[in-house]
């Protein structure tokens, strides 16, 4: 995937108010993972385009683009400074969406599965310090400790979390 640069679409709207419970749920999801791609939002929220438009108009979120991919970020989080950071944020957003789809959640850097298992999330490379859920960004040989699970971030766009996970 070749992406040239990161383009930020700021909204110069004044502070707004959210009155829709669906818009609030979408905002809470975006804030929980620090940003999410449009496709991940569409997976979870039936009217994601309408809801992101409302939240953008209220000045609560903004869009960042790199190539054909768009990422929605909370207004208080600065945009990624380069394409690599953009892709890392997109990967976390997809992971959070697939976890939520399966009945789990992404919470403060941890993947919480429906069965109660909790794994710290690490974006690889670099090599993680301990057992974790490793989201592999580049197909490189990286040592993962026993007890870890891993997945390729690009698989999250097309497959459920269960189909993506592999154990060490």
Secondary structure, DSSP 8 states (H G I E B T S, - for coil): -----EEEE-----------HHHHHHHHHHHHHT-EEHHHHHHH-TTHHHHHHHHHHTTSEEEEEETTEEEEEETTS---SSHHHHHHHHHHHHHHHHHHHTT-EEETTEEE-TTS-EEEEEEESS--SSS-EEEESS-------TT-EEEEGGGGGTS-HHHH-EE-
